[in-house]
Amino acid sequence: MGSTEKTKLNDVGLVKCPFNNNGGIEQHQANGTPAGKLTTAGNMTSPPGPRGVPVFGQAFNLDMDHMHLTFMEWQKRFGDMFMFKILGKHFMVVSHPDILRKLFATCEHANAFNDRAHSFMNKYVIHNSKDILFRNMDDKQQFLKNAATNFFENQLVEEKWFYSAVTDEIRLLVSEIECLIDREVDIIGIMDKLVIKIMGLVLTGNRITESSREFDSLAGFIVPANELATVKNASVLTKLPMLRKVPGKLKNLYDALEAKKNDLREVFLNGTGQCERGLVFMLRNLRVTMGMEGGESWIDDDFIMGVVMDLIPAAILPLQNILSVLFLVLVHHPEVQNKIRGELTSLNADVRIDDIMKLPYIDACILELKRFHTPLPVSARHCNRSGDAMFENYNIPKNTEIFSNLFGIHHDERFFNDPWSYKPERFIAEDGSRVGPEHPVMKNMVVMGVGPRRCVGSTFSEKVMFLVVTILMKNFRLCSNRQQELPPCDPRKFTSGIVTKAPDFKCVFQPA
C-alpha cells in the first residue's frame, strides 16, 4: 500500500476521519489535516480505509498474528474508525475509547453492534452457541453473563473461601521457590500451572493438584483450543469448515480438541469432584431454582459446558499470559520491586485480599500492567448481523465484523503519556492514593472492553494478580538469569496468539 493510495479514496484527495480527540466528526485531507465539518445528514458513505486489490482486498496485507500493529499504522492514516475488505467481507476497526462506548453502549443501534459474527467456534466447537462468549446477545446470553459476573465479582469475594484458598496455593508456591534460590527458574511454566490450579478451584470449589485428573483435563484442553482459535486457523475454518474432515493439520487440531472437550465434560460435569460452591455447581443450582420458580430450565449441560469452555480464552489464557508479562516487567524494573516491598512494610500481618485498598502503588502496578500489556490486543469481533446500521453518518453494512483495537488505544499518546514505558505512577494521584474512576487514565482504560460484551471477571483477575505480586515480592527479589539474555520488555515484541504473552525466559529468585 503506497502513500498515494489514500488519495484514491475520493476524487478530491480527502479521507473522512470520523472522530477528533473531542469526539466530533471531521473531514481530513490526505495529509491528515482538518478540511471542514462533515454535515451531510443521511450520508450513506462507508468509513475510510485501505482498499487493497480487487476481490482479495487486504488479504495479503494483514498479518493475522499481529493485526493490532497493522491497525495502529492504518489508524494513523485513516482515523479512529476505518473499514477494509477481505474476500468481499467488511471489517471495521475502532481505535478510540469514546467511539467504542458510543458504538456498543449508547447509540441507537448498540444492541445490533453487540452481536457476534458466525464462526467456526460457535457452530462446531460450542454446541449450538450455548455459551456466553460466542453467542449472540439475546436474553439467555445476558442472563448467563449476569450470573457469571455475580459469581466472579461478588460471590467469590463475599464468601471468602476462594481467595483464602488462592492465598494458600501461592504460599505453597513460596515453599517450592525457597528450594530454588539462586537457580534458573522457568517462571512462565510455574505461573501457567498456578493458574490452572486456580481455575480448577473456580470450577469445582475444591483445590486441585498437578497429579489430578482435573488439572490434566484443563491443561490438555488449553493447547488445541488455543491453537485452533488463532485468527488464522479460525478464519480459514469459518470460510471452509469442511477442512475439519480433510486429513492435515486442521483436522488433527479439531480431532484433538473434540477428544479433550469430551474429557473436560466427563471430568467437570459428570465427575464426583464438585462441591457446593464452584461455578459448575452454581450453574446447576441456578437451573434448579429456575425450575422451582416455574420458569424454563433451559440451562442444560451443553450450556454449562459452553461456559466452562469460555473460561479458556476469557480467563485462563489472559491470566496465564499477563502473569508472564508481570514477571518480565519486574525483572526489568528492580526499582518497582523495591517500591512494592516498601509499601508492604506498612502491613503488620500476612497479606489478605482485603488489603488491596491499603496498597495503592501495588494496585497501580496491576492497572499499568494491564494497560502496558493489553493481553487481548484486539477484542473478540462484534457484528451487526441483523442488518445495515447507521453510525455517525456512516453506513455500516450488514455482517460487518467490528474490531476494538484495544492495544492501539492503550499505546496512543493522546490517551497515555509515554505509552511504551511501564509507569505505575500514572495511576497515582497527588495525595498518594490510586486515581478515581473519572480520571482520564481510568476512563481511557478499555482492557476488558465496553458495553454489555465487557469481559466477565476483570475484578477477579486483578485480585489474583494482587495476591501473586504481594506474597511473592514480600518473600523474594527477582533477578535476571546471568546465563541468558533477557528478552526486551516491549509489548510490540511479545509472543503472538489470541492473548499475547512474554517471550520465554528464565529468572532467578533471591531472598527479599
C-alpha positions, 0 to 999 in steps of 0.5 A, a space after each residue: 500500500 503506497 502513500 498515494 493510495 489514500 488519495 484514491 479514496 475520493 476524487 478530491 484527495 480527502 479521507 473522512 476521519 470520523 472522530 477528533 480527540 473531542 469526539 466530533 466528526 471531521 473531514 481530513 485531507 490526505 495529509 491528515 489535516 482538518 478540511 471542514 465539518 462533515 454535515 451531510 445528514 443521511 450520508 450513506 458513505 462507508 468509513 475510510 480505509 485501505 482498499 487493497 486489490 480487487 476481490 482479495 482486498 487486504 488479504 495479503 496485507 494483514 498479518 493475522 498474528 499481529 493485526 493490532 500493529 497493522 491497525 495502529 499504522 492504518 489508524 494513523 492514516 485513516 482515523 479512529 474508525 476505518 473499514 477494509 475488505 477481505 474476500 468481499 467481507 467488511 471489517 471495521 476497526 475502532 481505535 478510540 475509547 469514546 467511539 467504542 462506548 458510543 458504538 456498543 453502549 449508547 447509540 441507537 443501534 448498540 444492541 445490533 453492534 453487540 452481536 457476534 459474527 458466525 464462526 467456526 467456534 460457535 457452530 462446531 466447537 460450542 454446541 449450538 452457541 450455548 455459551 456466553 462468549 460466542 453467542 449472540 446477545 439475546 436474553 439467555 446470553 445476558 442472563 448467563 453473563 449476569 450470573 457469571 459476573 455475580 459469581 466472579 465479582 461478588 460471590 467469590 469475594 463475599 464468601 471468602 473461601 476462594 481467595 483464602 484458598 488462592 492465598 494458600 496455593 501461592 504460599 505453597 508456591 513460596 515453599 517450592 521457590 525457597 528450594 530454588 534460590 539462586 537457580 534458573 527458574 522457568 517462571 512462565 511454566 510455574 505461573 501457567 500451572 498456578 493458574 490452572 490450579 486456580 481455575 480448577 478451584 473456580 470450577 469445582 470449589 475444591 483445590 486441585 493438584 498437578 497429579 489430578 485428573 482435573 488439572 490434566 483435563 484443563 491443561 490438555 484442553 488449553 493447547 488445541 483450543 488455543 491453537 485452533 482459535 488463532 485468527 488464522 486457523 479460525 478464519 480459514 475454518 469459518 470460510 471452509 469448515 469442511 477442512 475439519 474432515 480433510 486429513 492435515 493439520 486442521 483436522 488433527 487440531 479439531 480431532 484433538 480438541 473434540 477428544 479433550 472437550 469430551 474429557 473436560 465434560 466427563 471430568 467437570 460435569 459428570 465427575 464426583 469432584 464438585 462441591 457446593 460452591 464452584 461455578 459448575 455447581 452454581 450453574 446447576 443450582 441456578 437451573 434448579 431454582 429456575 425450575 422451582 420458580 416455574 420458569 424454563 430450565 433451559 440451562 442444560 449441560 451443553 450450556 454449562 459446558 459452553 461456559 466452562 469452555 469460555 473460561 479458556 480464552 476469557 480467563 485462563 489464557 489472559 491470566 496465564 499470559 499477563 502473569 508472564 508479562 508481570 514477571 518480565 516487567 519486574 525483572 526489568 524494573 528492580 526499582 518497582 520491586 523495591 517500591 512494592 516491598 516498601 509499601 508492604 512494610 506498612 502491613 503488620 500481618 500476612 497479606 489478605 485480599 482485603 488489603 488491596 485498598 491499603 496498597 495503592 502503588 501495588 494496585 497501580 502496578 496491576 492497572 499499568 500492567 494491564 494497560 502496558 500489556 493489553 493481553 487481548 490486543 484486539 477484542 473478540 469481533 462484534 457484528 451487526 448481523 441483523 442488518 445495515 446500521 447507521 453510525 455517525 453518518 456512516 453506513 455500516 453494512 450488514 455482517 460487518 465484523 467490528 474490531 476494538 483495537 484495544 492495544 492501539 488505544 492503550 499505546 496512543 499518546 493522546 490517551 497515555 503519556 509515554 505509552 511504551 514505558 511501564 509507569 505505575 505512577 500514572 495511576 497515582 494521584 497527588 495525595 498518594 492514593 490510586 486515581 478515581 474512576 473519572 480520571 482520564 487514565 481510568 476512563 481511557 482504560 478499555 482492557 476488558 472492553 465496553 458495553 454489555 460484551 465487557 469481559 466477565 471477571 476483570 475484578 477477579 483477575 486483578 485480585 489474583 494478580 494482587 495476591 501473586 505480586 504481594 506474597 511473592 515480592 514480600 518473600 523474594 527479589 527477582 533477578 535476571 538469569 546471568 546465563 541468558 539474555 533477557 528478552 526486551 520488555 516491549 509489548 510490540 515484541 511479545 509472543 503472538 496468539 489470541 492473548 499475547 504473552 512474554 517471550 520465554 525466559 528464565 529468572 532467578 529468585 533471591 531472598 527479599 
